[in-house]
Amino acid sequence: MADRSLRGMRLGSQSLQSEEGVTFSPRKKSTYQAADGSTFEVTFSSDAEVPTVWESPKSGQEGRLLGEDGVQVEPEPSDAKVPRTHWDMLLERRTRDELEELLQERLDFLRARKGQHKVGA
């Protein structure tokens, strides 16, 4: 049993399999340019959709995709709907004056009740 042990082997840090017969998927490199002028490359799969904006791994700045001619690629305008907030939906149902009146009524009710004991029960 002792002759079969893996003494001295760094388990998990090295693979015991060879790379023979392994074919890697095709890849492409995309170049991005940050606002300060620095450039960096990101490797994507050849069939992946390359984003027009990517964060630099070194500086953390946002980089814009450079085309083959070295000019920054303009992002396509998306047709995505802007999410509506609760405030937007509330303003669709009531005017601002109505909301201020309701707020004042509710504040008056709460202030009047503040000093009183429990009602009911």
Biopython code that builds the backbone (N, CA, C, O; Angstrom):
import numpy as np
from Bio.PDB.StructureBuilder import StructureBuilder

atoms = [
    (1, "MET", "N", (0.818, -1.183, 0.000)),
    (1, "MET", "CA", (0.000, 0.000, 0.000)),
    (1, "MET", "C", (0.862, 1.247, 0.000)),
    (1, "MET", "O", (0.521, 2.230, -0.657)),
    (2, "ALA", "N", (1.979, 1.227, 0.727)),
    (2, "ALA", "CA", (2.827, 2.403, 0.831)),
    (2, "ALA", "C", (3.456, 2.756, -0.507)),
    (2, "ALA", "O", (3.745, 3.926, -0.756)),
    (3, "ASP", "N", (3.675, 1.782, -1.367)),
    (3, "ASP", "CA", (4.303, 2.070, -2.657)),
    (3, "ASP", "C", (3.327, 2.701, -3.644)),
    (3, "ASP", "O", (3.744, 3.175, -4.701)),
    (4, "ARG", "N", (2.056, 2.715, -3.322)),
    (4, "ARG", "CA", (1.058, 3.300, -4.213)),
    (4, "ARG", "C", (0.606, 4.678, -3.749)),
    (4, "ARG", "O", (-0.258, 5.282, -4.383)),
    (5, "SER", "N", (1.155, 5.175, -2.685)),
    (5, "SER", "CA", (0.713, 6.479, -2.174)),
    (5, "SER", "C", (1.227, 7.585, -3.083)),
    (5, "SER", "O", (2.167, 7.391, -3.854)),
    (6, "LEU", "N", (0.616, 8.709, -2.982)),
    (6, "LEU", "CA", (0.975, 9.865, -3.807)),
    (6, "LEU", "C", (1.757, 10.879, -2.987)),
    (6, "LEU", "O", (1.519, 12.083, -3.088)),
    (7, "ARG", "N", (2.686, 10.394, -2.177)),
    (7, "ARG", "CA", (3.456, 11.273, -1.328)),
    (7, "ARG", "C", (4.283, 12.247, -2.173)),
    (7, "ARG", "O", (4.910, 11.862, -3.160)),
    (8, "GLY", "N", (4.269, 13.496, -1.767)),
    (8, "GLY", "CA", (5.039, 14.504, -2.475)),
    (8, "GLY", "C", (4.300, 15.101, -3.673)),
    (8, "GLY", "O", (4.806, 16.033, -4.298)),
    (9, "MET", "N", (3.146, 14.599, -3.997)),
    (9, "MET", "CA", (2.376, 15.112, -5.134)),
    (9, "MET", "C", (1.479, 16.244, -4.651)),
    (9, "MET", "O", (0.851, 16.139, -3.598)),
    (10, "ARG", "N", (1.421, 17.302, -5.407)),
    (10, "ARG", "CA", (0.559, 18.428, -5.059)),
    (10, "ARG", "C", (-0.824, 18.153, -5.634)),
    (10, "ARG", "O", (-1.110, 18.522, -6.773)),
    (11, "LEU", "N", (-1.657, 17.526, -4.872)),
    (11, "LEU", "CA", (-2.982, 17.138, -5.345)),
    (11, "LEU", "C", (-3.816, 18.389, -5.631)),
    (11, "LEU", "O", (-3.832, 19.336, -4.845)),
    (12, "GLY", "N", (-4.485, 18.371, -6.737)),
    (12, "GLY", "CA", (-5.365, 19.473, -7.095)),
    (12, "GLY", "C", (-4.685, 20.588, -7.849)),
    (12, "GLY", "O", (-5.356, 21.362, -8.531)),
    (13, "SER", "N", (-3.382, 20.694, -7.749)),
    (13, "SER", "CA", (-2.695, 21.784, -8.430)),
    (13, "SER", "C", (-2.227, 21.384, -9.825)),
    (13, "SER", "O", (-2.002, 22.243, -10.677)),
    (14, "GLN", "N", (-2.081, 20.081, -10.057)),
    (14, "GLN", "CA", (-1.658, 19.610, -11.365)),
    (14, "GLN", "C", (-2.569, 18.485, -11.815)),
    (14, "GLN", "O", (-2.965, 17.632, -11.021)),
    (15, "SER", "N", (-2.892, 18.494, -13.081)),
    (15, "SER", "CA", (-3.726, 17.441, -13.627)),
    (15, "SER", "C", (-2.857, 16.257, -14.023)),
    (15, "SER", "O", (-1.740, 16.435, -14.508)),
    (16, "LEU", "N", (-3.362, 15.069, -13.819)),
    (16, "LEU", "CA", (-2.642, 13.876, -14.207)),
    (16, "LEU", "C", (-2.992, 13.438, -15.623)),
    (16, "LEU", "O", (-2.446, 12.456, -16.126)),
    (17, "GLN", "N", (-3.899, 14.164, -16.265)),
    (17, "GLN", "CA", (-4.273, 13.863, -17.633)),
    (17, "GLN", "C", (-3.406, 14.656, -18.590)),
    (17, "GLN", "O", (-2.975, 15.768, -18.284)),
    (18, "SER", "N", (-3.153, 14.068, -19.759)),
    (18, "SER", "CA", (-2.389, 14.794, -20.771)),
    (18, "SER", "C", (-3.360, 15.547, -21.673)),
    (18, "SER", "O", (-4.554, 15.246, -21.683)),
    (19, "GLU", "N", (-2.868, 16.510, -22.418)),
    (19, "GLU", "CA", (-3.704, 17.285, -23.326)),
    (19, "GLU", "C", (-3.732, 16.672, -24.719)),
    (19, "GLU", "O", (-4.096, 17.336, -25.690)),
    (20, "GLU", "N", (-3.359, 15.453, -24.810)),
    (20, "GLU", "CA", (-3.339, 14.767, -26.095)),
    (20, "GLU", "C", (-4.774, 14.530, -26.573)),
    (20, "GLU", "O", (-5.604, 14.014, -25.825)),
    (21, "GLY", "N", (-5.058, 14.906, -27.811)),
    (21, "GLY", "CA", (-6.382, 14.715, -28.388)),
    (21, "GLY", "C", (-7.387, 15.777, -27.997)),
    (21, "GLY", "O", (-8.549, 15.682, -28.393)),
    (22, "VAL", "N", (-6.990, 16.789, -27.234)),
    (22, "VAL", "CA", (-7.891, 17.855, -26.821)),
    (22, "VAL", "C", (-7.875, 18.949, -27.880)),
    (22, "VAL", "O", (-6.809, 19.429, -28.267)),
    (23, "THR", "N", (-9.042, 19.336, -28.343)),
    (23, "THR", "CA", (-9.123, 20.450, -29.293)),
    (23, "THR", "C", (-9.856, 21.601, -28.607)),
    (23, "THR", "O", (-10.959, 21.430, -28.089)),
    (24, "PHE", "N", (-9.241, 22.742, -28.611)),
    (24, "PHE", "CA", (-9.835, 23.913, -27.982)),
    (24, "PHE", "C", (-10.843, 24.550, -28.920)),
    (24, "PHE", "O", (-10.704, 24.476, -30.140)),
    (25, "SER", "N", (-11.850, 25.172, -28.348)),
    (25, "SER", "CA", (-12.854, 25.843, -29.167)),
    (25, "SER", "C", (-12.220, 27.077, -29.815)),
    (25, "SER", "O", (-11.311, 27.677, -29.241)),
    (26, "PRO", "N", (-12.693, 27.459, -31.002)),
    (26, "PRO", "CA", (-12.126, 28.638, -31.659)),
    (26, "PRO", "C", (-12.423, 29.897, -30.853)),
    (26, "PRO", "O", (-13.505, 30.052, -30.287)),
    (27, "ARG", "N", (-11.444, 30.786, -30.813)),
    (27, "ARG", "CA", (-11.555, 32.008, -30.010)),
    (27, "ARG", "C", (-11.182, 33.212, -30.829)),
    (27, "ARG", "O", (-10.554, 33.102, -31.882)),
    (28, "LYS", "N", (-11.583, 34.382, -30.324)),
    (28, "LYS", "CA", (-11.178, 35.640, -30.952)),
    (28, "LYS", "C", (-10.887, 36.650, -29.851)),
    (28, "LYS", "O", (-11.487, 36.618, -28.776)),
    (29, "LYS", "N", (-9.959, 37.542, -30.144)),
    (29, "LYS", "CA", (-9.596, 38.578, -29.184)),
    (29, "LYS", "C", (-10.244, 39.883, -29.603)),
    (29, "LYS", "O", (-10.218, 40.264, -30.773)),
    (30, "SER", "N", (-10.826, 40.560, -28.623)),
    (30, "SER", "CA", (-11.431, 41.864, -28.852)),
    (30, "SER", "C", (-10.653, 42.896, -28.055)),
    (30, "SER", "O", (-10.297, 42.658, -26.901)),
    (31, "THR", "N", (-10.394, 44.025, -28.662)),
    (31, "THR", "CA", (-9.627, 45.087, -28.012)),
    (31, "THR", "C", (-10.571, 46.183, -27.544)),
    (31, "THR", "O", (-11.466, 46.611, -28.273)),
    (32, "TYR", "N", (-10.353, 46.627, -26.314)),
    (32, "TYR", "CA", (-11.159, 47.688, -25.715)),
    (32, "TYR", "C", (-10.240, 48.841, -25.329)),
    (32, "TYR", "O", (-9.063, 48.641, -25.028)),
    (33, "GLN", "N", (-10.801, 50.061, -25.341)),
    (33, "GLN", "CA", (-10.024, 51.250, -24.970)),
    (33, "GLN", "C", (-10.760, 51.978, -23.854)),
    (33, "GLN", "O", (-11.949, 52.276, -23.967)),
    (34, "ALA", "N", (-10.035, 52.260, -22.772)),
    (34, "ALA", "CA", (-10.607, 52.977, -21.632)),
    (34, "ALA", "C", (-10.569, 54.480, -21.902)),
    (34, "ALA", "O", (-9.975, 54.925, -22.883)),
    (35, "ALA", "N", (-11.197, 55.246, -21.038)),
    (35, "ALA", "CA", (-11.279, 56.697, -21.204)),
    (35, "ALA", "C", (-9.908, 57.360, -21.124)),
    (35, "ALA", "O", (-9.687, 58.403, -21.739)),
    (36, "ASP", "N", (-8.981, 56.761, -20.367)),
    (36, "ASP", "CA", (-7.646, 57.343, -20.239)),
    (36, "ASP", "C", (-6.732, 56.985, -21.413)),
    (36, "ASP", "O", (-5.571, 57.393, -21.434)),
    (37, "GLY", "N", (-7.243, 56.225, -22.393)),
    (37, "GLY", "CA", (-6.465, 55.877, -23.580)),
    (37, "GLY", "C", (-5.799, 54.522, -23.519)),
    (37, "GLY", "O", (-5.278, 54.053, -24.531)),
    (38, "SER", "N", (-5.798, 53.879, -22.365)),
    (38, "SER", "CA", (-5.173, 52.558, -22.260)),
    (38, "SER", "C", (-6.059, 51.519, -22.943)),
    (38, "SER", "O", (-7.284, 51.635, -22.952)),
    (39, "THR", "N", (-5.416, 50.507, -23.512)),
    (39, "THR", "CA", (-6.156, 49.446, -24.193)),
    (39, "THR", "C", (-5.908, 48.120, -23.500)),
    (39, "THR", "O", (-4.879, 47.928, -22.851)),
    (40, "PHE", "N", (-6.856, 47.208, -23.641)),
    (40, "PHE", "CA", (-6.730, 45.866, -23.099)),
    (40, "PHE", "C", (-7.503, 44.908, -23.993)),
    (40, "PHE", "O", (-8.443, 45.306, -24.680)),
    (41, "GLU", "N", (-7.098, 43.647, -23.976)),
    (41, "GLU", "CA", (-7.720, 42.633, -24.814)),
    (41, "GLU", "C", (-8.495, 41.642, -23.957)),
    (41, "GLU", "O", (-8.096, 41.303, -22.843)),
    (42, "VAL", "N", (-9.620, 41.187, -24.516)),
    (42, "VAL", "CA", (-10.442, 40.184, -23.860)),
    (42, "VAL", "C", (-10.691, 39.081, -24.884)),
    (42, "VAL", "O", (-11.012, 39.366, -26.038)),
    (43, "THR", "N", (-10.547, 37.839, -24.471)),
    (43, "THR", "CA", (-10.736, 36.702, -25.367)),
    (43, "THR", "C", (-12.149, 36.153, -25.207)),
    (43, "THR", "O", (-12.607, 35.888, -24.096)),
    (44, "PHE", "N", (-12.829, 35.989, -26.339)),
    (44, "PHE", "CA", (-14.184, 35.444, -26.369)),
    (44, "PHE", "C", (-14.215, 34.236, -27.284)),
    (44, "PHE", "O", (-13.317, 34.041, -28.104)),
    (45, "SER", "N", (-15.241, 33.436, -27.143)),
    (45, "SER", "CA", (-15.476, 32.348, -28.083)),
    (45, "SER", "C", (-15.822, 32.972, -29.431)),
    (45, "SER", "O", (-16.397, 34.059, -29.486)),
    (46, "SER", "N", (-15.471, 32.287, -30.517)),
    (46, "SER", "CA", (-15.690, 32.878, -31.838)),
    (46, "SER", "C", (-17.162, 33.052, -32.165)),
    (46, "SER", "O", (-17.505, 33.892, -32.996)),
    (47, "ASP", "N", (-18.048, 32.278, -31.533)),
    (47, "ASP", "CA", (-19.469, 32.430, -31.822)),
    (47, "ASP", "C", (-20.202, 33.272, -30.770)),
    (47, "ASP", "O", (-21.427, 33.382, -30.822)),
    (48, "ALA", "N", (-19.482, 33.861, -29.826)),
    (48, "ALA", "CA", (-20.098, 34.695, -28.792)),
    (48, "ALA", "C", (-20.382, 36.091, -29.329)),
    (48, "ALA", "O", (-19.683, 36.589, -30.211)),
    (49, "GLU", "N", (-21.429, 36.718, -28.774)),
    (49, "GLU", "CA", (-21.746, 38.097, -29.123)),
    (49, "GLU", "C", (-20.860, 39.003, -28.261)),
    (49, "GLU", "O", (-20.937, 38.965, -27.033)),
    (50, "VAL", "N", (-20.033, 39.803, -28.901)),
    (50, "VAL", "CA", (-19.059, 40.630, -28.186)),
    (50, "VAL", "C", (-19.747, 41.914, -27.703)),
    (50, "VAL", "O", (-20.321, 42.640, -28.514)),
    (51, "PRO", "N", (-19.697, 42.202, -26.401)),
    (51, "PRO", "CA", (-20.318, 43.427, -25.894)),
    (51, "PRO", "C", (-19.504, 44.656, -26.287)),
    (51, "PRO", "O", (-18.291, 44.570, -26.475)),
    (52, "THR", "N", (-20.172, 45.793, -26.409)),
    (52, "THR", "CA", (-19.486, 47.026, -26.811)),
    (52, "THR", "C", (-18.789, 47.707, -25.641)),
    (52, "THR", "O", (-17.949, 48.583, -25.849)),
    (53, "VAL", "N", (-19.128, 47.314, -24.406)),
    (53, "VAL", "CA", (-18.513, 47.916, -23.211)),
    (53, "VAL", "C", (-18.027, 46.781, -22.312)),
    (53, "VAL", "O", (-18.733, 45.794, -22.105)),
    (54, "TRP", "N", (-16.789, 46.939, -21.769)),
    (54, "TRP", "CA", (-16.218, 45.927, -20.875)),
    (54, "TRP", "C", (-15.374, 46.635, -19.833)),
    (54, "TRP", "O", (-14.747, 47.652, -20.129)),
    (55, "GLU", "N", (-15.350, 46.109, -18.618)),
    (55, "GLU", "CA", (-14.571, 46.717, -17.544)),
    (55, "GLU", "C", (-13.132, 46.235, -17.607)),
    (55, "GLU", "O", (-12.873, 45.040, -17.745)),
    (56, "SER", "N", (-12.196, 47.175, -17.505)),
    (56, "SER", "CA", (-10.779, 46.839, -17.556)),
    (56, "SER", "C", (-10.392, 46.018, -16.330)),
    (56, "SER", "O", (-10.734, 46.396, -15.209)),
    (57, "PRO", "N", (-9.683, 44.898, -16.519)),
    (57, "PRO", "CA", (-9.303, 44.079, -15.370)),
    (57, "PRO", "C", (-8.239, 44.734, -14.489)),
    (57, "PRO", "O", (-8.118, 44.387, -13.314)),
    (58, "LYS", "N", (-7.479, 45.661, -15.031)),
    (58, "LYS", "CA", (-6.415, 46.298, -14.246)),
    (58, "LYS", "C", (-6.874, 47.574, -13.560)),
    (58, "LYS", "O", (-6.681, 47.733, -12.355)),
    (59, "SER", "N", (-7.485, 48.494, -14.322)),
    (59, "SER", "CA", (-7.847, 49.796, -13.760)),
    (59, "SER", "C", (-9.282, 49.854, -13.272)),
    (59, "SER", "O", (-9.618, 50.725, -12.471)),
    (60, "GLY", "N", (-10.144, 48.946, -13.734)),
    (60, "GLY", "CA", (-11.542, 48.972, -13.339)),
    (60, "GLY", "C", (-12.372, 49.970, -14.116)),
    (60, "GLY", "O", (-13.573, 50.098, -13.881)),
    (61, "GLN", "N", (-11.732, 50.693, -15.058)),
    (61, "GLN", "CA", (-12.464, 51.661, -15.870)),
    (61, "GLN", "C", (-13.262, 50.939, -16.942)),
    (61, "GLN", "O", (-12.968, 49.802, -17.311)),
    (62, "GLU", "N", (-14.273, 51.630, -17.428)),
    (62, "GLU", "CA", (-15.098, 51.061, -18.487)),
    (62, "GLU", "C", (-14.418, 51.299, -19.829)),
    (62, "GLU", "O", (-14.048, 52.426, -20.157)),
    (63, "GLY", "N", (-14.259, 50.229, -20.598)),
    (63, "GLY", "CA", (-13.615, 50.331, -21.899)),
    (63, "GLY", "C", (-14.610, 50.135, -23.024)),
    (63, "GLY", "O", (-15.557, 49.359, -22.894)),
    (64, "ARG", "N", (-14.398, 50.840, -24.138)),
    (64, "ARG", "CA", (-15.270, 50.721, -25.317)),
    (64, "ARG", "C", (-14.581, 49.859, -26.357)),
    (64, "ARG", "O", (-13.363, 49.936, -26.521)),
    (65, "LEU", "N", (-15.346, 49.039, -27.060)),
    (65, "LEU", "CA", (-14.844, 48.121, -28.070)),
    (65, "LEU", "C", (-14.251, 48.890, -29.239)),
    (65, "LEU", "O", (-14.843, 49.853, -29.728)),
    (66, "LEU", "N", (-13.065, 48.454, -29.685)),
    (66, "LEU", "CA", (-12.439, 49.046, -30.861)),
    (66, "LEU", "C", (-12.704, 48.131, -32.057)),
    (66, "LEU", "O", (-12.575, 46.910, -31.970)),
    (67, "GLY", "N", (-13.073, 48.749, -33.162)),
    (67, "GLY", "CA", (-13.303, 47.986, -34.384)),
    (67, "GLY", "C", (-11.987, 47.583, -35.024)),
    (67, "GLY", "O", (-10.916, 47.892, -34.503)),
    (68, "GLU", "N", (-12.068, 46.894, -36.152)),
    (68, "GLU", "CA", (-10.857, 46.443, -36.855)),
    (68, "GLU", "C", (-10.029, 47.620, -37.339)),
    (68, "GLU", "O", (-8.813, 47.500, -37.485)),
    (69, "ASP", "N", (-10.678, 48.770, -37.592)),
    (69, "ASP", "CA", (-9.966, 49.951, -38.062)),
    (69, "ASP", "C", (-9.399, 50.795, -36.920)),
    (69, "ASP", "O", (-8.769, 51.824, -37.169)),
    (70, "GLY", "N", (-9.615, 50.371, -35.666)),
    (70, "GLY", "CA", (-9.066, 51.082, -34.515)),
    (70, "GLY", "C", (-9.964, 52.180, -33.994)),
    (70, "GLY", "O", (-9.567, 52.915, -33.089)),
    (71, "VAL", "N", (-11.167, 52.317, -34.537)),
    (71, "VAL", "CA", (-12.122, 53.334, -34.096)),
    (71, "VAL", "C", (-13.123, 52.681, -33.151)),
    (71, "VAL", "O", (-13.524, 51.534, -33.352)),
    (72, "GLN", "N", (-13.524, 53.423, -32.117)),
    (72, "GLN", "CA", (-14.472, 52.877, -31.153)),
    (72, "GLN", "C", (-15.806, 52.581, -31.826)),
    (72, "GLN", "O", (-16.299, 53.369, -32.633)),
    (73, "VAL", "N", (-16.378, 51.436, -31.484)),
    (73, "VAL", "CA", (-17.667, 51.010, -32.026)),
    (73, "VAL", "C", (-18.774, 51.663, -31.206)),
    (73, "VAL", "O", (-18.757, 51.609, -29.976)),
    (74, "GLU", "N", (-19.734, 52.278, -31.889)),
    (74, "GLU", "CA", (-20.859, 52.913, -31.206)),
    (74, "GLU", "C", (-21.862, 51.838, -30.801)),
    (74, "GLU", "O", (-22.179, 50.958, -31.601)),
    (75, "PRO", "N", (-22.367, 51.897, -29.563)),
    (75, "PRO", "CA", (-23.366, 50.904, -29.143)),
    (75, "PRO", "C", (-24.677, 51.122, -29.888)),
    (75, "PRO", "O", (-25.070, 52.254, -30.170)),
    (76, "GLU", "N", (-25.346, 50.009, -30.200)),
    (76, "GLU", "CA", (-26.619, 50.093, -30.886)),
    (76, "GLU", "C", (-27.698, 50.506, -29.898)),
    (76, "GLU", "O", (-27.734, 50.004, -28.775)),
    (77, "PRO", "N", (-28.572, 51.411, -30.302)),
    (77, "PRO", "CA", (-29.658, 51.784, -29.384)),
    (77, "PRO", "C", (-30.605, 50.597, -29.198)),
    (77, "PRO", "O", (-31.043, 49.974, -30.165)),
    (78, "SER", "N", (-30.903, 50.306, -27.957)),
    (78, "SER", "CA", (-31.756, 49.150, -27.681)),
    (78, "SER", "C", (-33.213, 49.584, -27.600)),
    (78, "SER", "O", (-33.524, 50.734, -27.288)),
    (79, "ASP", "N", (-34.082, 48.650, -27.884)),
    (79, "ASP", "CA", (-35.511, 48.904, -27.809)),
    (79, "ASP", "C", (-36.090, 48.471, -26.466)),
    (79, "ASP", "O", (-37.303, 48.315, -26.324)),
    (80, "ALA", "N", (-35.227, 48.282, -25.499)),
    (80, "ALA", "CA", (-35.672, 47.823, -24.186)),
    (80, "ALA", "C", (-36.496, 48.913, -23.509)),
    (80, "ALA", "O", (-36.153, 50.095, -23.541)),
    (81, "LYS", "N", (-37.591, 48.477, -22.896)),
    (81, "LYS", "CA", (-38.448, 49.420, -22.192)),
    (81, "LYS", "C", (-37.788, 49.833, -20.885)),
    (81, "LYS", "O", (-37.172, 49.014, -20.203)),
    (82, "VAL", "N", (-37.918, 51.083, -20.549)),
    (82, "VAL", "CA", (-37.401, 51.578, -19.282)),
    (82, "VAL", "C", (-38.362, 51.103, -18.194)),
    (82, "VAL", "O", (-39.568, 51.321, -18.306)),
    (83, "PRO", "N", (-37.859, 50.468, -17.160)),
    (83, "PRO", "CA", (-38.765, 49.966, -16.119)),
    (83, "PRO", "C", (-39.468, 51.113, -15.399)),
    (83, "PRO", "O", (-38.868, 52.142, -15.087)),
    (84, "ARG", "N", (-40.746, 50.905, -15.148)),
    (84, "ARG", "CA", (-41.516, 51.928, -14.441)),
    (84, "ARG", "C", (-41.357, 51.734, -12.944)),
    (84, "ARG", "O", (-41.361, 50.606, -12.450)),
    (85, "THR", "N", (-41.221, 52.811, -12.245)),
    (85, "THR", "CA", (-41.115, 52.751, -10.789)),
    (85, "THR", "C", (-42.509, 52.876, -10.180)),
    (85, "THR", "O", (-43.472, 53.185, -10.882)),
    (86, "HIS", "N", (-42.614, 52.638, -8.889)),
    (86, "HIS", "CA", (-43.891, 52.803, -8.195)),
    (86, "HIS", "C", (-44.364, 54.251, -8.303)),
    (86, "HIS", "O", (-45.556, 54.516, -8.458)),
    (87, "TRP", "N", (-43.430, 55.169, -8.220)),
    (87, "TRP", "CA", (-43.765, 56.589, -8.306)),
    (87, "TRP", "C", (-44.371, 56.910, -9.676)),
    (87, "TRP", "O", (-45.343, 57.661, -9.756)),
    (88, "ASP", "N", (-43.813, 56.354, -10.750)),
    (88, "ASP", "CA", (-44.348, 56.583, -12.090)),
    (88, "ASP", "C", (-45.779, 56.062, -12.200)),
    (88, "ASP", "O", (-46.648, 56.728, -12.761)),
    (89, "MET", "N", (-46.015, 54.870, -11.663)),
    (89, "MET", "CA", (-47.360, 54.293, -11.736)),
    (89, "MET", "C", (-48.351, 55.090, -10.891)),
    (89, "MET", "O", (-49.520, 55.218, -11.255)),
    (90, "LEU", "N", (-47.882, 55.626, -9.765)),
    (90, "LEU", "CA", (-48.741, 56.438, -8.912)),
    (90, "LEU", "C", (-49.124, 57.732, -9.617)),
    (90, "LEU", "O", (-50.270, 58.174, -9.536)),
    (91, "LEU", "N", (-48.165, 58.337, -10.308)),
    (91, "LEU", "CA", (-48.457, 59.582, -11.034)),
    (91, "LEU", "C", (-49.378, 59.354, -12.227)),
    (91, "LEU", "O", (-50.000, 60.301, -12.710)),
    (92, "GLU", "N", (-49.479, 58.121, -12.710)),
    (92, "GLU", "CA", (-50.436, 57.832, -13.781)),
    (92, "GLU", "C", (-51.863, 57.835, -13.264)),
    (92, "GLU", "O", (-52.800, 58.106, -14.014)),
    (93, "ARG", "N", (-52.031, 57.530, -11.965)),
    (93, "ARG", "CA", (-53.378, 57.447, -11.398)),
    (93, "ARG", "C", (-53.830, 58.738, -10.738)),
    (93, "ARG", "O", (-55.025, 59.034, -10.729)),
    (94, "ARG", "N", (-52.899, 59.518, -10.183)),
    (94, "ARG", "CA", (-53.258, 60.729, -9.442)),
    (94, "ARG", "C", (-52.321, 61.882, -9.813)),
    (94, "ARG", "O", (-51.189, 61.675, -10.249)),
    (95, "THR", "N", (-52.830, 63.095, -9.626)),
    (95, "THR", "CA", (-51.991, 64.269, -9.871)),
    (95, "THR", "C", (-51.160, 64.543, -8.633)),
    (95, "THR", "O", (-51.421, 63.998, -7.561)),
    (96, "ARG", "N", (-50.172, 65.378, -8.789)),
    (96, "ARG", "CA", (-49.299, 65.702, -7.663)),
    (96, "ARG", "C", (-50.069, 66.442, -6.564)),
    (96, "ARG", "O", (-49.815, 66.231, -5.379)),
    (97, "ASP", "N", (-51.005, 67.305, -6.954)),
    (97, "ASP", "CA", (-51.811, 68.032, -5.960)),
    (97, "ASP", "C", (-52.668, 67.066, -5.142)),
    (97, "ASP", "O", (-52.786, 67.221, -3.926)),
    (98, "GLU", "N", (-53.270, 66.062, -5.808)),
    (98, "GLU", "CA", (-54.064, 65.062, -5.094)),
    (98, "GLU", "C", (-53.190, 64.280, -4.113)),
    (98, "GLU", "O", (-53.617, 63.989, -2.996)),
    (99, "LEU", "N", (-51.981, 63.944, -4.525)),
    (99, "LEU", "CA", (-51.080, 63.201, -3.651)),
    (99, "LEU", "C", (-50.673, 64.025, -2.433)),
    (99, "LEU", "O", (-50.585, 63.495, -1.325)),
    (100, "GLU", "N", (-50.426, 65.310, -2.634)),
    (100, "GLU", "CA", (-50.060, 66.165, -1.500)),
    (100, "GLU", "C", (-51.223, 66.312, -0.530)),
    (100, "GLU", "O", (-51.022, 66.363, 0.683)),
    (101, "GLU", "N", (-52.456, 66.381, -1.069)),
    (101, "GLU", "CA", (-53.644, 66.479, -0.213)),
    (101, "GLU", "C", (-53.829, 65.195, 0.596)),
    (101, "GLU", "O", (-54.119, 65.253, 1.791)),
    (102, "LEU", "N", (-53.662, 64.023, -0.057)),
    (102, "LEU", "CA", (-53.763, 62.754, 0.659)),
    (102, "LEU", "C", (-52.692, 62.616, 1.736)),
    (102, "LEU", "O", (-52.959, 62.116, 2.829)),
    (103, "LEU", "N", (-51.496, 63.056, 1.424)),
    (103, "LEU", "CA", (-50.401, 62.995, 2.394)),
    (103, "LEU", "C", (-50.722, 63.860, 3.603)),
    (103, "LEU", "O", (-50.510, 63.439, 4.740)),
    (104, "GLN", "N", (-51.228, 65.056, 3.369)),
    (104, "GLN", "CA", (-51.554, 65.957, 4.472)),
    (104, "GLN", "C", (-52.670, 65.393, 5.344)),
    (104, "GLN", "O", (-52.620, 65.504, 6.569)),
    (105, "GLU", "N", (-53.688, 64.780, 4.709)),
    (105, "GLU", "CA", (-54.773, 64.154, 5.476)),
    (105, "GLU", "C", (-54.231, 63.033, 6.358)),
    (105, "GLU", "O", (-54.600, 62.920, 7.528)),
    (106, "ARG", "N", (-53.371, 62.220, 5.802)),
    (106, "ARG", "CA", (-52.826, 61.087, 6.547)),
    (106, "ARG", "C", (-51.928, 61.562, 7.691)),
    (106, "ARG", "O", (-51.962, 60.997, 8.784)),
    (107, "LEU", "N", (-51.127, 62.599, 7.441)),
    (107, "LEU", "CA", (-50.274, 63.144, 8.499)),
    (107, "LEU", "C", (-51.106, 63.734, 9.628)),
    (107, "LEU", "O", (-50.777, 63.561, 10.802)),
    (108, "ASP", "N", (-52.182, 64.430, 9.277)),
    (108, "ASP", "CA", (-53.066, 64.995, 10.306)),
    (108, "ASP", "C", (-53.688, 63.889, 11.144)),
    (108, "ASP", "O", (-53.782, 64.010, 12.366)),
    (109, "PHE", "N", (-54.115, 62.807, 10.490)),
    (109, "PHE", "CA", (-54.717, 61.673, 11.195)),
    (109, "PHE", "C", (-53.698, 61.047, 12.153)),
    (109, "PHE", "O", (-54.028, 60.761, 13.304)),
    (110, "LEU", "N", (-52.474, 60.835, 11.688)),
    (110, "LEU", "CA", (-51.448, 60.218, 12.536)),
    (110, "LEU", "C", (-51.047, 61.122, 13.689)),
    (110, "LEU", "O", (-50.808, 60.645, 14.799)),
    (111, "ARG", "N", (-50.970, 62.424, 13.438)),
    (111, "ARG", "CA", (-50.610, 63.357, 14.518)),
    (111, "ARG", "C", (-51.715, 63.437, 15.567)),
    (111, "ARG", "O", (-51.432, 63.579, 16.757)),
    (112, "ALA", "N", (-52.980, 63.344, 15.129)),
    (112, "ALA", "CA", (-54.092, 63.390, 16.074)),
    (112, "ALA", "C", (-54.119, 62.128, 16.930)),
    (112, "ALA", "O", (-54.502, 62.179, 18.099)),
    (113, "ARG", "N", (-53.719, 61.011, 16.360)),
    (113, "ARG", "CA", (-53.760, 59.735, 17.065)),
    (113, "ARG", "C", (-52.526, 59.507, 17.937)),
    (113, "ARG", "O", (-52.531, 58.620, 18.790)),
    (114, "LYS", "N", (-51.499, 60.275, 17.741)),
    (114, "LYS", "CA", (-50.212, 60.034, 18.383)),
    (114, "LYS", "C", (-50.304, 59.996, 19.920)),
    (114, "LYS", "O", (-49.706, 59.123, 20.549)),
    (115, "GLY", "N", (-51.023, 60.902, 20.506)),
    (115, "GLY", "CA", (-51.082, 60.961, 21.967)),
    (115, "GLY", "C", (-52.139, 60.070, 22.574)),
    (115, "GLY", "O", (-52.192, 59.958, 23.799)),
    (116, "GLN", "N", (-52.985, 59.430, 21.788)),
    (116, "GLN", "CA", (-54.091, 58.637, 22.320)),
    (116, "GLN", "C", (-53.656, 57.205, 22.609)),
    (116, "GLN", "O", (-52.648, 56.723, 22.091)),
    (117, "HIS", "N", (-54.456, 56.528, 23.462)),
    (117, "HIS", "CA", (-54.224, 55.118, 23.763)),
    (117, "HIS", "C", (-54.833, 54.259, 22.656)),
    (117, "HIS", "O", (-55.447, 54.768, 21.718)),
    (118, "LYS", "N", (-54.648, 52.957, 22.787)),
    (118, "LYS", "CA", (-55.207, 52.025, 21.805)),
    (118, "LYS", "C", (-56.718, 52.181, 21.735)),
    (118, "LYS", "O", (-57.401, 52.300, 22.752)),
    (119, "VAL", "N", (-57.211, 52.176, 20.519)),
    (119, "VAL", "CA", (-58.649, 52.270, 20.314)),
    (119, "VAL", "C", (-59.173, 50.861, 20.054)),
    (119, "VAL", "O", (-58.579, 50.106, 19.284)),
    (120, "GLY", "N", (-60.272, 50.511, 20.691)),
    (120, "GLY", "CA", (-60.892, 49.217, 20.460)),
    (120, "GLY", "C", (-60.339, 48.161, 21.406)),
    (120, "GLY", "O", (-59.681, 48.484, 22.395)),
    (121, "ALA", "N", (-60.611, 46.899, 21.095)),
    (121, "ALA", "CA", (-60.189, 45.723, 21.861)),
    (121, "ALA", "C", (-60.781, 45.839, 23.214)),
    (121, "ALA", "O", (-60.573, 44.966, 24.056)),
]
sb = StructureBuilder()
sb.init_structure("model")
sb.init_model(0)
sb.init_chain("A")
sb.init_seg("    ")
for serial, (resi, resn, name, xyz) in enumerate(atoms, 1):
    if name == "N":
        sb.init_residue(resn, " ", resi, " ")
    sb.init_atom(name, np.array(xyz, "f"), 0.0, 1.0, " ", f" {name:<3s}", serial, name[0])
structure = sb.get_structure()
